[in-house]
């Protein structure tokens, strides 16, 4: 693409803050020419850069003439001035920023019109004339909306991609307001990101991002329109930032609906779609939280009627059951009543309500995703992003700068430049894929390290914690070797997860940069998939281990299974591993929420506080808006990427393992109510204003959540089948409590504990695993262990018994039936709920009709009229030429 001269008005202003040297240098600079990459070539420079003095109006958003709006600010350091003033500063022992120069950029009307057409920005044609239908719940939702007298609802328009030739057809009441500040900043950033500043060999270097990365410019940002604490004193300033803080980001508005249109107007569609999605997700969590809380309360109410827990705590039943050691030599025999407290807790989570809730969540996640598609389609239309990807998104400057290879486009049959050949692209993809798998393997290695820790430390806790057989000591009731191992391993796992997150973030960015995606959407989607794969393995691997591997392959006391030939596999409590999985989830989910929220609030606040302390001398001076914004924190290149990642990881915990922790949706709801306001507070008060960006949807996060929704059905079915004891209890109740297998006349849960604990002869211990003999155990010849095997002396001793095969068959049947039922219901729901509502379809059709009528048909009518006039003139000339002269 050809270089061109860009007509951007630049005004340079230097504020000298030295109290003794208050002079302001005024100079004339050379004419500034911005060669950039675009599709126009007939533009002229309109203005020369000039030094100006600060007009002492801290809230002003305009140049000193009060007419030209500041659309963007660039900040750089005057090195020569910095060297000269450092000597004076050292003498005075002050650290001030008088060496900084702020370049204020204004885009004139012609520039805005030209690049609005280049970027295919959709602008108003006429007000929306379709009648709005009030919902039956409007009266209720109005209680939670922002007061319309404070933030007025945005007027709806039918829009079309801007065309300069059809300027008269667009709805222009005021040229200064036709392009709102967000759109103006976006256009200026588009130009600045394509400004060429160096050509080295065949490689062209351009773009403000490269200049920022190299340190030539210190910052580049659009201005906030006011202070967030009070309204602007400038009558031309709408104080939208103040309104956003007061009505959206303030903690007092935690139960209010978000003013999404206003957020989109100020920050752009990309920020708006994130908060729209987060708000919708939080609203849907309300239903899941209520049902989950109900199921938990049901477990609390019915726990006293839990027969198998009563048998564990009964001194005449559980008190007479001696359990086999769970590790070699160091562990000793223990009494079943030690697990009394944990069995009571387990009754609250491992109940019939958990099964109901797991089925409900399988349906809930489908409803959430389908209704979000409808909501997203509405926002795509209302925010003019329906055809964004096809028309509007531009090539990344980083990609464009590497385009040195010429290839033939198969579609246009024209030559175009690409950054690499087909072979080069294959090599890049191979390297990137290999790197991703390598780091995933490293994560798995860290998980294996945690497992080995669990196996090793269990020996230590077993040898150091009280060994009394009666288990009456308070510490032994609540701090068994299993509990101590589980809690410490969960805490260590959480710490490792947080550390690995920092490392993998940098690795994923490096891999994606090397991959060199073509557009920003491609870049973010590629980074999203890599980061999610890392985080998925990092966060969920320990939960998958506890849920589906721990205690499943342990053998029996006479023939245990060993890891790496050395570490004996962990066993679950007699009640199963469900309670341990619940503990793991509670620590990770709770710890992650607290850590992230504290980090999001404290880090930017502390950084800004330090910045204010370092520039304390400014407190007595009038500081312009651009300098106040400069001392805020930059948002970072990835914007709200990490907020998305945090919420999607939370979505995984809420859906994948909800069968073990029905309170997860409630915790997520509480966290998200805070998260919305914390994120809003953060970007409104602590960060510079972000460059507004378009976004059609939430990107790669949508298919990721859909994949997790499908996986959640399988994981929850398997948790109920293999991790909880629900299926063995049901099999016992319906088959083994009554003849021919049982001795009870009616269906009952009595005798369940004794029936599900197998018998082992102490004499059958192998020498290397036989525990140290204790005096009180001399008369015992057998111990019990958790499994379904024949007793010693049986012809098939220590082989799986009939009960085991009944349980396995029931578990597999349950998984198949549950999955098919939920998947069938999900399919019906997906089919019954259209992705685009009828109202939105009508608006889209109406807009297309108006676009066709106002822009194209009017253009054809004008052409036809012009052609007709030309034809009439030709006929008149011909008639005059050939008409006989009158005598």
C-alpha positions in Angstrom: 0.0 0.0 0.0 1.3 3.4 -0.9 2.4 5.9 1.6 0.5 9.2 2.0 0.7 12.5 3.8 -1.6 12.4 6.8 -3.5 15.5 7.8 -3.5 15.4 11.5 -3.4 18.6 13.5 -0.6 18.5 16.1 -0.1 20.9 18.9 2.8 20.4 21.2 2.6 21.8 24.7 5.3 21.8 27.4 4.5 22.6 31.0 7.5 23.6 33.1 6.8 22.7 36.7 10.0 24.0 38.3 8.9 26.5 40.9 11.9 28.7 40.4 12.1 28.4 36.6 8.5 28.9 35.5 9.3 29.9 31.9 7.6 28.2 29.0 9.5 27.7 25.8 7.7 28.6 22.7 9.1 27.4 19.4 8.0 26.8 15.8 8.5 23.2 14.7 9.0 22.0 11.2 5.9 20.9 9.4 5.0 17.4 10.6 4.3 14.8 7.9 2.8 11.4 8.9 3.3 8.9 6.1 0.9 6.1 6.8 -0.7 3.1 5.2 -4.2 3.5 3.9 -6.2 3.6 0.8 -6.3 7.3 0.0 -3.6 9.4 -1.6 -4.9 12.9 -2.2 -4.7 14.4 1.3 -2.9 17.6 2.3 -1.2 18.8 5.4 -3.5 21.3 7.1 -1.4 22.5 10.0 2.1 22.8 11.4 3.0 21.7 14.9 3.6 24.5 17.4 4.5 25.0 21.0 1.8 26.5 23.1 1.4 27.5 26.7 -1.0 25.7 29.1 -4.2 27.9 29.4 -4.7 27.0 33.1 -8.0 25.1 32.3 -7.5 21.7 33.9 -10.8 20.3 32.7 -10.5 21.5 29.1 -10.6 18.8 26.4 -9.9 21.3 23.6 -6.9 23.1 22.1 -6.3 26.7 23.4 -8.7 28.0 20.7 -11.6 26.2 22.4 -12.7 24.8 19.0 -10.5 21.8 18.2 -11.1 18.8 20.4 -8.1 16.8 21.7 -8.6 13.3 20.2 -5.4 11.7 21.3 -2.3 12.5 23.4 1.3 11.4 22.8 4.0 11.7 25.5 7.7 11.7 25.0 10.8 12.7 26.8 13.0 15.6 25.9 16.4 14.0 26.6 18.5 17.2 26.2 16.2 19.0 28.7 16.3 16.1 31.0 20.1 16.2 31.2 20.2 19.9 31.9 17.5 19.8 34.5 18.8 16.8 36.3 21.6 18.9 37.8 19.1 21.4 39.2 16.9 18.7 40.5 19.7 17.0 42.2 20.6 20.2 43.9 17.0 20.7 45.0 16.5 17.0 45.8 13.2 16.9 43.8 12.0 14.5 41.2 9.6 16.2 38.8 8.4 15.5 35.2 9.3 18.8 33.5 11.2 16.9 30.8 8.0 15.4 29.5 6.3 16.8 26.4 2.7 16.2 25.6 1.6 16.1 22.0 -2.1 16.8 21.5 -3.6 15.4 18.3 -6.8 16.6 16.7 -8.4 15.0 13.6 -10.3 17.5 11.4 -13.6 16.8 9.7 -12.1 15.7 6.4 -9.8 13.2 8.1 -12.6 11.8 10.1 -14.8 11.4 7.0 -12.0 9.9 4.9 -11.0 7.3 7.4 -14.6 6.5 8.5 -15.1 5.3 5.0 -11.8 3.5 4.9 -12.6 1.7 8.2 -16.3 1.0 7.1 -17.6 2.7 10.3 -21.4 2.5 10.5 -23.0 5.8 11.3 -26.6 7.0 11.7 -29.0 7.2 8.7 -32.2 8.1 10.5 -33.8 7.5 13.9 -35.3 4.0 14.6 -39.0 4.2 13.6 -40.0 0.7 14.7 -42.3 0.6 17.7 -40.7 -0.8 20.8 -42.7 -3.5 22.7 -42.5 -3.2 26.4 -41.7 -6.4 28.2 -44.1 -7.7 30.9 -41.2 -7.5 33.4 -40.3 -3.9 32.6 -41.9 -2.6 35.8 -39.7 -5.0 37.8 -36.5 -4.3 36.0 -37.1 -0.6 36.2 -36.4 -0.9 39.9 -32.8 -1.9 39.2 -32.0 0.4 36.3 -30.0 3.5 36.4 -32.1 6.7 36.8 -32.9 7.8 33.3 -32.8 11.4 34.4 -29.1 11.0 35.3 -28.0 8.9 32.4 -30.4 9.4 29.5 -31.1 6.4 27.2 -29.2 6.5 24.0 -31.4 7.3 20.9 -31.6 4.3 18.5 -30.7 4.8 14.8 -30.6 2.8 11.7 -27.0 2.9 10.5 -24.9 2.1 7.4 -21.2 2.1 6.5 -20.1 5.7 6.0 -19.6 7.0 2.4 -18.4 10.6 1.8 -20.3 10.7 -1.5 -23.6 10.1 0.3 -22.9 12.5 3.1 -26.3 14.2 2.7 -28.1 10.9 3.4 -26.6 10.6 6.9 -28.3 12.0 10.0 -26.0 14.9 10.7 -27.5 17.5 13.0 -24.1 18.7 14.4 -20.8 18.1 12.8 -19.0 18.3 16.1 -21.2 15.5 17.6 -21.6 13.3 14.5 -18.4 11.5 15.3 -18.5 10.8 19.1 -15.2 11.0 21.1 -14.8 7.2 21.1 -15.0 7.0 17.3 -12.7 10.0 16.9 -10.1 8.4 19.1 -10.4 5.1 17.3 -9.8 6.8 13.9 -6.8 8.6 15.2 -5.3 5.4 16.7 -5.9 3.7 13.4 -3.8 6.3 11.7 -1.1 6.4 14.3 -0.7 2.6 14.3 0.2 2.8 10.6 2.6 5.8 10.6 5.9 4.8 9.0 9.0 6.1 10.9 11.9 4.0 9.5 12.8 1.8 6.5 15.7 -0.6 7.1 16.4 -2.7 4.1 13.2 -4.2 2.9 11.5 -3.9 6.3 9.3 -0.9 7.1 8.9 0.1 10.7 5.8 1.9 11.6 3.1 2.2 14.2 2.8 4.0 17.5 3.0 0.6 19.3 6.5 0.0 18.0 7.5 3.4 19.2 6.1 2.8 22.6 7.8 -0.6 22.9 11.1 0.9 22.0 10.7 3.7 24.5 10.7 6.6 22.0 7.3 7.6 23.2 6.3 7.1 26.9 2.6 6.9 26.4 -0.2 7.3 23.9 -3.9 7.5 25.0 -7.2 9.2 24.5 -8.3 11.5 27.3 -10.8 10.9 30.1 -13.4 13.6 29.8 -13.4 14.7 33.5 -12.3 13.8 37.0 -14.2 10.8 38.4 -14.8 12.5 41.8 -16.7 15.5 40.5 -18.2 17.0 37.4 -16.1 19.1 35.0 -16.1 22.8 35.3 -15.9 23.1 31.6 -19.5 23.6 30.2 -18.5 21.8 27.0 -17.6 18.6 28.9 -20.4 16.0 29.5 -18.6 14.5 32.5 -19.4 11.0 31.4 -16.5 9.6 33.4 -18.0 11.1 36.6 -21.4 9.6 35.7 -19.9 6.2 35.1 -18.2 6.2 38.4 -21.2 7.5 40.3 -23.9 5.2 38.7 -21.8 2.2 37.6 -18.5 1.7 39.3 -19.5 2.8 42.8 -19.9 0.0 45.3 -23.3 1.4 46.3 -24.6 0.4 42.9 -23.7 -3.3 43.3 -27.4 -4.4 42.8 -28.1 -2.0 40.0 -28.2 -3.0 36.3 -25.3 -1.7 34.3 -25.8 1.2 31.8 -24.3 -0.9 29.0 -25.1 1.6 26.2 -23.3 4.3 28.1 -20.3 2.1 28.8 -20.1 1.2 25.1 -20.4 4.9 24.2 -17.5 5.9 26.4 -15.2 2.9 26.1 -16.2 1.2 22.9 -17.8 -2.1 21.9 -15.0 -4.3 23.1 -15.3 -3.2 26.7 -19.1 -3.0 26.4 -19.4 -6.6 25.3 -17.3 -7.9 28.2 -19.4 -6.2 30.8 -22.6 -7.2 29.0 -21.5 -10.9 29.0 -20.3 -10.7 32.7 -23.6 -9.1 33.7 -25.6 -11.7 31.9 -23.6 -14.5 33.3 -24.1 -13.1 36.8 -27.8 -12.8 36.3 -28.0 -16.4 35.2 -25.9 -17.5 38.2 -28.7 -16.2 40.4 -30.9 -19.1 39.4 -28.1 -21.7 39.8 -27.1 -20.3 43.2 -30.7 -20.5 44.5 -31.1 -24.1 43.4 -27.6 -25.1 44.6 -28.3 -23.5 48.0 -31.6 -25.4 48.2 -29.8 -28.7 47.5 -27.1 -27.9 50.1 -29.8 -27.1 52.7 -31.6 -30.3 51.8 -28.4 -32.1 52.6 -28.0 -30.2 55.9 -31.5 -31.1 56.9 -31.3 -34.8 56.0 -27.8 -35.4 57.3 -29.2 -36.5 60.7 -31.1 -39.3 58.9 -28.0 -40.5 57.1 -28.0 -44.2 58.2 -24.5 -45.0 56.9 -23.0 -42.0 58.8 -24.8 -43.1 62.0 -23.3 -46.5 61.6 -19.8 -45.0 61.3 -20.3 -42.9 64.4 -22.0 -45.7 66.4 -19.5 -47.1 69.0 -21.2 -50.5 68.7 -20.8 -50.6 64.9 -18.0 -48.3 63.7 -16.3 -48.5 67.1 -15.8 -52.3 66.6 -14.4 -52.0 63.0 -10.6 -51.9 62.9 -9.4 -50.5 59.5 -6.2 -51.7 57.8 -3.2 -49.3 57.6 -3.2 -47.1 54.5 0.6 -47.0 54.0 3.5 -49.3 54.5 5.1 -49.9 58.0 4.7 -46.4 59.3 0.9 -46.4 59.3 -1.0 -48.4 61.9 -4.4 -49.8 62.4 -7.2 -47.3 63.0 -10.8 -47.2 64.2 -13.5 -46.3 61.7 -15.1 -43.9 64.2 -12.2 -41.5 63.6 -14.0 -40.6 60.3 -17.2 -39.8 62.1 -17.0 -36.0 61.6 -16.0 -36.2 58.0 -18.9 -38.7 57.3 -21.4 -36.2 58.7 -20.0 -33.4 56.4 -20.1 -35.8 53.5 -23.8 -36.4 54.0 -24.4 -32.7 53.3 -22.8 -33.0 49.8 -23.3 -36.6 48.9 -27.1 -36.7 48.9 -30.0 -37.1 46.5 -30.1 -33.3 46.1 -26.6 -33.4 44.5 -27.9 -35.7 41.8 -30.8 -33.3 41.1 -28.5 -30.4 41.0 -26.0 -32.0 38.6 -28.9 -32.7 36.1 -30.2 -29.1 36.6 -26.7 -27.6 35.9 -26.4 -29.6 32.7 -29.6 -27.9 31.5 -28.7 -24.5 33.1 -25.5 -24.2 31.1 -27.4 -24.8 27.9 -29.9 -22.2 28.7 -27.2 -19.7 29.6 -25.3 -20.2 26.3 -28.4 -20.1 24.1 -29.9 -17.1 25.8 -26.5 -15.4 25.6 -26.4 -16.0 21.8 -29.8 -14.1 21.6 -28.5 -11.3 23.8 -25.3 -11.1 21.8 -27.2 -10.9 18.5 -29.2 -7.9 19.9 -26.0 -6.2 20.9 -24.4 -6.9 17.5 -27.3 -5.0 15.9 -27.6 -2.2 18.5 -23.9 -1.6 18.5 -23.4 -1.9 14.7 -21.0 -4.9 14.8 -23.1 -7.3 12.7 -20.8 -7.1 9.6 -17.7 -6.0 11.5 -15.4 -8.9 10.8 -16.2 -8.9 7.1 -15.8 -5.2 6.4 -14.1 -3.3 9.2 -11.2 -5.2 10.8 -7.8 -4.2 9.6 -4.5 -6.1 9.4 -2.3 -5.8 12.4 0.6 -3.4 11.9 3.1 -6.1 13.2 1.9 -8.4 10.5 1.9 -5.7 7.9 5.5 -4.7 8.7 6.7 -8.3 8.0 5.1 -8.6 4.6 8.1 -9.1 2.4 7.1 -12.2 0.4 5.0 -11.8 -2.8 2.4 -14.5 -3.5 -0.6 -14.8 -5.8 -4.0 -14.4 -4.2 -6.2 -17.3 -5.4 -9.4 -15.3 -5.2 -8.4 -12.0 -6.7 -5.6 -13.4 -8.9 -3.5 -10.4 -7.9 -0.1 -10.3 -6.2 -0.1 -9.5 -2.5 2.6 -9.5 0.2 2.7 -11.9 3.1 5.2 -12.2 6.0 6.1 -15.8 5.2 6.0 -18.5 2.6 3.8 -21.7 2.9 6.9 -23.6 4.1 7.7 -20.8 6.6 4.1 -20.8 7.9 4.3 -24.6 8.4 7.5 -24.3 10.3 6.1 -21.6 12.6 2.9 -23.6 13.3 5.0 -26.7 14.1 7.3 -24.8 16.4 4.3 -23.1 18.2 2.4 -26.3 18.6 5.4 -28.1 20.0 6.1 -25.3 22.4 2.5 -25.4 23.6 2.6 -29.2 24.2 6.0 -28.9 25.9 4.7 -26.4 28.5 1.5 -28.4 29.0 3.7 -31.4 29.8 5.6 -29.2 32.3 2.3 -28.4 34.0 1.5 -32.1 34.2 4.9 -32.7 35.7 4.1 -30.2 38.4 0.9 -32.0 39.1 2.7 -35.3 39.4 5.1 -33.6 41.9 2.0 -32.6 44.0 0.8 -36.3 43.9 4.2 -37.5 45.0 4.1 -34.9 47.8 0.7 -36.3 48.9 2.0 -39.9 48.9 5.1 -38.9 50.9 3.6 -36.5 53.4 0.9 -39.0 54.2 3.5 -41.2 55.8 4.7 -38.3 57.9 1.3 -37.4 59.1 0.4 -41.0 59.8 3.5 -41.4 62.0 3.2 -38.1 63.9 -0.5 -37.6 64.4 -2.1 -39.3 67.5 -2.5 -43.1 67.1 -5.0 -43.8 69.8 -7.5 -46.4 68.6 -10.5 -44.8 70.2 -10.1 -41.5 68.4 -11.6 -39.5 71.2 -9.0 -36.7 71.1 -10.4 -33.5 69.5 -7.4 -33.1 67.2 -7.9 -36.6 65.9 -11.6 -36.1 65.2 -10.9 -33.2 62.9 -7.2 -33.7 61.8 -6.8 -37.2 60.5 -3.8 -38.0 58.3 -6.1 -37.9 55.2 -7.5 -34.5 56.1 -4.0 -33.0 56.9 -2.6 -34.3 53.6 -5.6 -33.1 51.6 -5.6 -29.5 53.1 -1.8 -29.0 52.8 -1.7 -30.4 49.3 -4.5 -28.1 48.2 -2.8 -25.0 49.6 0.5 -25.9 48.0 -1.3 -26.7 44.7 -2.9 -23.3 44.8 0.4 -21.5 45.4 2.0 -23.4 42.5 -0.9 -22.6 40.3 -0.5 -18.9 41.0 3.2 -19.0 40.3 2.9 -21.0 37.1 0.2 -18.5 35.8 2.8 -15.7 35.8 5.3 -17.9 33.8 2.8 -19.3 31.3 1.4 -15.9 30.6 4.7 -14.7 29.2 5.3 -18.0 27.4 1.9 -17.8 25.7 2.5 -14.2 24.5 5.9 -15.1 23.1 4.5 -18.1 21.2 1.6 -16.1 19.8 3.9 -13.2 18.8 6.2 -15.6 16.9 3.1 -17.2 15.2 2.3 -13.7 13.8 -1.5 -13.7 13.4 -3.0 -11.5 10.7 -5.7 -9.5 12.6 -6.1 -8.5 16.2 -9.1 -10.9 16.4 -6.9 -13.7 15.1 -4.2 -12.7 17.6 -6.5 -12.7 20.6 -8.2 -16.0 19.6 -4.9 -17.7 19.2 -3.6 -16.4 22.5 -6.9 -17.3 24.2 -6.7 -20.9 23.1 -3.1 -21.2 24.4 -3.7 -19.5 27.7 -6.9 -21.5 28.3 -5.1 -24.8 27.6 -2.4 -23.8 30.1 -4.9 -22.7 32.7 -7.2 -25.7 32.1 -4.4 -28.1 32.9 -3.0 -25.9 35.7 -6.3 -25.3 37.5 -8.2 -28.5 36.9 -5.6 -31.3 36.8 -5.5 -31.7 40.6 -9.3 -31.8 40.7 -9.4 -34.4 38.0 -6.8 -36.5 39.9 -8.9 -36.5 43.1 -12.2 -37.1 41.3 -11.2 -39.9 38.9 -7.8 -41.4 39.9 -7.3 -41.2 43.7 -8.3 -44.3 45.4 -9.3 -46.1 42.2 -6.2 -48.2 41.6 -4.9 -49.1 45.0 -5.1 -52.9 45.0 -5.7 -54.3 48.5 -3.6 -54.5 51.7 -1.9 -57.8 50.7 -1.0 -56.5 47.2 -1.0 -52.7 47.0 -0.2 -50.7 43.8 2.9 -48.4 43.8 3.7 -45.3 41.9 7.2 -45.5 40.3 7.7 -48.7 42.2 8.2 -46.7 45.4 5.1 -44.7 46.5 2.0 -46.5 47.5 -1.1 -45.2 45.9 -3.4 -43.0 48.0 -6.7 -44.4 49.4 -9.9 -42.5 50.0 -11.8 -42.3 53.3 -14.4 -45.0 53.8 -16.9 -42.4 52.6 -15.0 -41.8 49.3 -13.0 -38.9 47.9 -15.9 -36.6 47.3 -15.3 -34.6 50.5 -11.7 -34.1 49.5 -12.7 -32.9 46.1 -15.1 -30.5 47.8 -12.2 -29.2 50.0 -9.9 -28.8 47.0 -12.6 -26.8 45.1 -13.4 -24.6 48.0 -9.7 -23.7 48.6 -9.0 -23.1 44.9 -12.2 -21.2 44.0 -12.2 -19.2 47.3 -8.5 -18.5 47.3 -8.5 -17.6 43.6 -11.4 -15.1 44.0 -9.8 -13.4 47.0 -6.4 -13.3 45.4 -7.6 -11.9 42.1 -9.9 -9.3 43.6 -7.2 -8.1 46.1 -4.7 -8.0 43.3 -7.0 -6.1 40.9 -7.8 -3.5 43.6 -4.5 -3.1 45.4 -1.9 -3.2 42.6 -3.2 -0.3 40.5 -4.2 1.7 43.6 -0.7 1.3 45.1 1.1 2.2 41.9 -1.0 5.3 41.5 -0.5 6.2 45.1 3.3 5.9 44.7 3.1 8.1 41.6 1.1 10.7 43.4 3.6 10.7 46.3 6.6 11.0 43.9 5.0 14.1 42.4 3.7 15.7 45.7 4.9 19.1 44.5 2.0 19.1 42.0 -0.6 19.4 44.7 -0.3 23.2 44.7 -0.5 23.5 40.9 -3.2 23.4 38.3 -2.6 20.2 36.3 -4.1 19.7 32.9 -6.3 16.7 32.1 -3.7 15.1 29.8 -1.1 15.1 32.6 -3.5 13.8 35.2 -4.3 10.9 32.8 -0.6 10.2 32.1 0.0 9.4 35.7 -2.7 6.7 35.7 -1.9 3.1 34.9 -1.8 1.9 31.3 -4.3 -0.8 30.6 -1.9 -3.1 28.7 -2.0 -4.5 25.2 -4.4 -7.3 26.0 -7.1 -5.1 27.6 -9.6 -7.2 29.5 -8.2 -10.5 28.3 -7.3 -11.6 31.9 -10.7 -10.7 33.2 -12.3 -13.0 30.6 -9.8 -15.7 31.4 -10.6 -15.4 35.1 -14.3 -15.7 34.6 -14.1 -18.6 32.1 -11.9 -20.5 34.6 -14.6 -19.8 37.2 -17.2 -21.0 34.7 -15.3 -24.3 34.5 -15.4 -24.7 38.3 -19.1 -23.9 38.4 -20.0 -26.5 35.7 -17.3 -29.2 35.6 -17.3 -30.2 39.3 -20.6 -28.8 40.5 -21.8 -32.3 41.6 -19.2 -32.2 44.4 -19.8 -28.6 45.5 -23.3 -27.3 45.0 -22.4 -24.0 46.7 -20.0 -23.1 43.8 -22.6 -21.1 41.9 -23.4 -19.1 45.1 -19.7 -18.3 45.6 -19.4 -17.4 42.0 -22.4 -15.1 42.2 -21.0 -13.2 45.2 -17.7 -12.9 43.5 -19.1 -11.7 40.3 -21.3 -9.0 41.9 -18.0 -7.7 43.3 -16.1 -8.4 40.1 -18.3 -6.2 38.0 -17.9 -3.2 40.3 -14.2 -3.8 40.8 -13.5 -4.0 37.1 -15.6 -0.9 36.5 -13.9 1.0 39.3 -10.5 -0.1 38.1 -10.9 1.1 34.5 -12.8 4.2 35.4 -10.6 5.5 38.2 -7.2 3.8 38.1 -6.4 3.3 34.4 -6.0 5.6 31.4 -8.9 5.6 29.0 -8.6 2.7 26.7 -8.5 3.1 22.9 -12.1 2.2 21.8 -12.2 -1.0 19.8 -14.9 -2.9 17.9 -15.8 -6.4 18.9 -18.6 -8.5 17.3 -18.7 -11.1 20.1 -16.7 -12.5 23.0 -14.4 -14.3 20.5 -12.9 -17.7 21.2 -14.4 -17.7 24.7 -17.8 -18.7 23.2 -16.6 -22.1 21.7 -14.5 -22.7 24.8 -17.6 -22.4 27.1 -19.6 -24.6 24.7 -16.9 -27.3 24.9 -16.8 -27.0 28.7 -20.6 -27.3 28.8 -20.4 -30.6 26.9 -17.6 -31.9 29.0 -19.4 -30.9 32.2 -22.2 -33.4 31.6 -19.6 -36.2 31.4 -17.5 -35.1 34.4 -20.6 -34.6 36.7 -22.0 -38.0 35.7 -18.6 -39.6 36.4 -18.3 -37.8 39.8 -21.6 -39.1 40.9 -20.8 -42.6 39.6 -17.2 -43.0 40.6 -16.3 -40.4 43.2 -19.4 -40.3 45.4 -20.9 -43.3 47.1 -24.4 -42.7 45.7 -24.4 -45.7 43.3 -23.1 -48.3 45.8 -25.7 -47.1 48.3 -28.5 -47.4 45.7 -27.3 -50.9 44.7 -27.2 -51.9 48.3 -30.6 -50.5 49.0 -32.4 -52.1 46.1 -30.5 -55.4 45.7 -28.2 -56.3 48.6 -30.2 -55.3 51.7 -32.9 -57.9 50.9 -32.8 -61.6 49.9 -31.2 -63.3 48.1 -28.1 -61.2 48.9 -29.3 -59.5 52.1 -30.9 -60.5 55.4 -33.4 -57.7 55.8 -37.1 -58.2 55.1 -37.5 -54.6 53.8 -35.4 -52.2 51.7 -33.1 -50.5 54.1 -29.6 -48.8 54.4 -28.9 -50.7 57.7 -25.8 -52.8 57.4 -24.4 -50.8 54.5 -21.0 -50.0 56.2 -20.4 -53.6 57.2 -21.4 -54.9 53.8 -19.1 -52.5 51.8 -15.9 -53.0 53.8 -14.0 -56.1 52.9 -12.1 -58.3 55.3 -8.3 -58.9 55.2 -6.3 -61.4 57.2 -3.3 -59.8 59.1 -1.2 -62.8 58.4 -1.4 -62.1 54.6 0.6 -58.8 54.8 3.8 -58.8 52.8 6.9 -58.4 54.8 7.8 -54.9 53.4 4.3 -53.5 54.0 3.5 -55.1 57.4 2.9 -52.4 60.0 4.8 -52.2 63.3 2.9 -54.5 65.9 1.1 -52.7 68.7 0.3 -54.2 72.1 -3.4 -53.5 71.9 -3.7 -55.3 68.5 -2.2 -58.6 69.5 -5.5 -60.4 69.7 -6.8 -59.1 66.3 -6.5 -61.4 63.3 -8.3 -59.3 60.7 -8.8 -55.7 59.6 -11.2 -54.0 57.1 -10.5 -52.0 54.0 -12.6 -50.1 51.4 -13.4 -52.5 48.5 -15.7 -55.2 47.3 -13.7 -58.4 47.6 -14.2 -61.9 48.9 -12.9 -62.6 52.5 -9.9 -64.7 53.3 -10.7 -68.5 53.2 -13.1 -68.1 50.3 -12.2 -70.1 47.2 -11.8 -66.7 45.3 -10.3 -64.8 48.3 -9.4 -61.2 47.6 -11.0 -61.3 44.2 -13.8 -58.9 43.3 -17.2 -60.2 44.5 -20.7 -60.1 43.1 -21.5 -56.7 44.7 -18.5 -55.1 42.8 -19.8 -56.2 39.4 -23.3 -55.0 40.3 -21.9 -51.6 41.3 -19.8 -51.3 38.1 -22.8 -52.2 35.9 -25.0 -49.7 37.7 -22.3 -47.0 37.4 -21.9 -47.4 33.7 -25.7 -47.6 33.2 -26.1 -44.4 35.2 -23.5 -42.5 33.2 -25.0 -43.6 29.8 -28.6 -42.7 30.9 -27.7 -39.4 32.6 -25.6 -38.3 29.6 -28.2 -39.2 27.0 -31.1 -37.5 29.0 -29.2 -34.3 29.5 -27.8 -34.2 25.9 -31.3 -34.8 24.5 -32.7 -32.0 26.6 -29.8 -29.7 25.6 -30.5 -30.5 21.9 -34.2 -29.7 22.3 -33.4 -26.4 24.1 -30.9 -25.4 21.5 -33.4 -26.1 18.7 -36.3 -24.4 20.5 -34.4 -21.1 21.2 -33.4 -19.2 18.0 -30.1 -17.5 18.1 -31.6 -14.2 16.8 -34.9 -13.0 18.2 -37.8 -12.0 15.9 -37.5 -8.3 17.0 -33.8 -8.2 16.1 -34.4 -9.8 12.7 -37.1 -7.1 11.9 -34.6 -4.3 12.8 -31.9 -5.8 10.6 -34.3 -6.1 7.6 -35.5 -2.6 8.1 -32.0 -1.2 8.3 -30.9 -3.1 5.1 -34.0 -1.7 3.3 -33.2 1.8 4.3 -29.5 1.4 3.3 -30.6 0.2 -0.1 -33.2 3.0 -0.5 -31.3 6.0 0.9 -27.8 5.2 -0.4 -28.1 3.1 -3.5 -31.5 3.9 -5.0 -31.1 7.6 -4.5 -27.6 7.4 -6.1 -29.1 5.6 -9.1 -31.9 8.1 -9.3 -29.4 11.0 -9.3 -27.4 9.2 -12.0 -30.5 8.6 -14.0 -31.5 12.2 -13.7 -28.0 13.4 -14.8 -27.9 11.0 -17.7 -31.4 12.2 -18.7 -30.3 15.9 -18.6 -27.3 15.0 -20.7 -29.5 13.2 -23.2 -31.9 16.1 -23.5 -29.0 18.5 -24.1 -27.6 16.2 -26.9 -31.0 16.0 -28.5 -31.4 19.8 -28.3 -28.0 20.3 -29.9 -28.8 17.7 -32.6 -32.2 19.3 -33.3 -30.7 22.7 -33.6 -27.9 21.5 -36.0 -30.1 19.6 -38.5 -33.3 21.8 -38.4 -33.8 23.7 -41.7 -33.2 27.4 -41.5 -36.3 29.4 -41.6 -36.7 31.6 -44.6 
